[in-house]
């Protein structure tokens, strides 16, 4: 720690100390004193300065050259104490002579404090010189004695600050008249001469130590150093220089410096500049290493001259490989930006100055010669815009920023602006937000004009939205169509139901009048029922609501049923039907749906074959695990382009006037849907128009994904159970009365109601075992009537059967949820009527 004691008294009168002027050896004296004090400080001891203010300042400057002597953490471990020479003299001088007690109290106390810190104590004192300069030789000799006396009590080294030669006449040291005390003066000079000899020896030792330290400093410096003679010969190189290039001392020193430079013009420039007295800073060069590689370096150098001649040059060589690689990378980056196929610019510094911009960037912004301009000045119309904010964000955060579609205003050729869209990428030059000094700071901007892509995408989005809207409208229209088909089927079933029931009653009564007419009506009604069923099935198919009832069945059963269903039309048109069924062939699937498939194929063949034609049905095993059903005819055939179209919904072939039995064009579409639900396929084959056609259905023999339905089926009505009390509620008077008569004919007690409230009122009295309720009743529907009937009947068991023109899956599910045991779709056949009372 530095401690100054300069605040001691200046002199006995309190006035300023007298000025002292030194002669030519003054600088040498201070150099030696600084070395003397520095030795103690380096060793962790104490250095004491008792000198004039001018000398204190000079010594401080010299000690600062060895390290930090003023403020902050010192480079040395020792302590420096400073006392003013005049103030210290004044503190112990009494009547012109030094007082021993006071001397020990002032100087001795400083030595005691210094010794307490440990380490050597070196003191530089000028008080004897000051007394001699005033001619007070007796006092000077007395002071010398006091110093010697302190040496017996304290361990310290003393450097007396006195001139190296006797004072010259007229000097500041002789301002006061010199006393004629020859003996005292001689004694003082002898002591000073002895001290000078000792000081010279110490100075020589210090010089040798300094030279050794300096040699060690330059030899082991981390920077490459070398010295080159005036003729270009290398005369010395330090260890770092040799290691950097890979040479030994003998391989490097003694050779001409040009032997190691790759570029002759560069070394010629270096030598010429140094010979003319110039100084080189950061001179790039390429040096040849021992292993043959090239080392990029930068050189600092200047020359030492004697009598105007260059004696040698001092050179610092720094490895610049990383710097060269960085510069090369930056140059490559700049070339890539300039040659980029998209607009690119490099903006540097906090004001984002355009350091580089390629041709496409100039074309994009409609400007030229942008380099050197700050971004805000170059594009004032972008002040406060999104692109300016993104640039500032990327620079401040040192994080990349990317925007796919940034709206900007770009200049037009006429001076106006137009809306454009850019795909923007901003890449900071480094990833450190603190923007460390020495690293280039800025942002690389890359932009692509995507205006046309944005406009095209928006056009596509609008087209997509319009398509979605159209699809929604078509979906709604299709839903409306399905709802219409379902309603149409319901409305068609209502008038068919009483017609079928009336025909059944006429048959049961054995009425023979108009028998032929009745048979015609039965055939046509059956045809209408089949059309309505197909109409409802296709509505279910388009909604994906057809459910299969999987069971294992002999193939002969559904095929025979299909033949039975199609026989009236085949007979009417006089066709010959040949049926071949492979015996004992079991199949897993919905037997009723398969009968519907085969029946539709047979009906289709009958319609499109001239009267008296031939139709053939084959059912046999095809490929292993597969069933093949083929229906062929010798009818009008199919054109090649129609082979796939025939399975389209509502598609109909060309029909002649006499083809009055033609359908609605939904039968084959339903065939495909049912077959595909079973995991099969259907195809149409024809040799052409007039060559007949064949429809082939392929189905897997087993349906492993569906459970077998174990419910028993019965093809014939079971015997009626007599004595059942049955309530029929239907607002269609004809349908209700005829159904009541049919049930009565089966031996049941039937009460018919057309008003649901009247039926509800009579229910407690009738206590029916079975209630057949129409769903579409006025006032309260069949679902609500079922709830109220269960309420008024209490614990009396009454089986509820729903009767409706709606037969879709949702309708059946709702009936089940309302408590109905069965859901019948109008019109109901005689078999269903017979089963009503005997069902569990």
Secondary structure, 3 states (H helix, E strand, C coil): CEEEECCCCCCCCCCCCCCCCCCCCHHHHHHHHHHHHHHHHHCCCEEEEEECHHHHHHHHHHHHHHCCCCCCCCCCCCEEEEEEHHHHHHHHEECCEECHHHHHHHHHHHHHHHHHCCCCEEEEECHHHHHHHCCCHHHHHHHHHHHHHHHHHCCCEEEECCCCCCCCCCCHHHCCCCCCCHHHHHHHHHHHHHHHHHHHHHHHHHHHHHHHHHHHHHHCCCCEEEEEECCCEEEEECHHHHHHHCCCHHHHCCCEHHHHECCHHHHHHHHHHHHCCCCEEEEEEEEECCCCCEEEEEEEEEEEEECCEEEEEEEEEEECHHHHHHHHHHHHHHHHHHHCCCEEEEEECCCCEEEEECHHHHHHHCCCCCCCCEHHHHCHHHCCCHHHHHHHHHHHHCCCEEEEEEEEEEECCCCCEEEEEEEEEEEECCCCCCCCCCCCCEEEEEEEECHHHHHHHHHHHHHHHHHHHHHHHHHHHHHHHHHHHHHHHHHHHHHHHHHHHHHHHHHHHCCCCCHHHHHHHHHHHHHHHHHHHHHHHHHHHHHCCCCCCCEEEEHHHHHHHHHHHHHHHHHHCCCEEEEEECCCCEEEECHHHHHHHHHHHHHHHHHCCCCCCEEEEEEEECCCCEEEEEEEECCCCCCHHHCCHHHCCCCCCCCCCCCCCCCCCCHHHHHHHHHHHCCCEEEEECCCCCCCEEEEEEEECCCCCCCCCCCCCCCCCCCCCCCCEEEEECCCHHHHHHHHHHHHHCCCEEEEECCHHHHHHHHHHHCCCEEEEECCCCCCCHHHHHHHHHHHHCCCCCEEEEEECCCCHHHHHHHHHCCCCEEEECCCCHHHHHHHCCCC
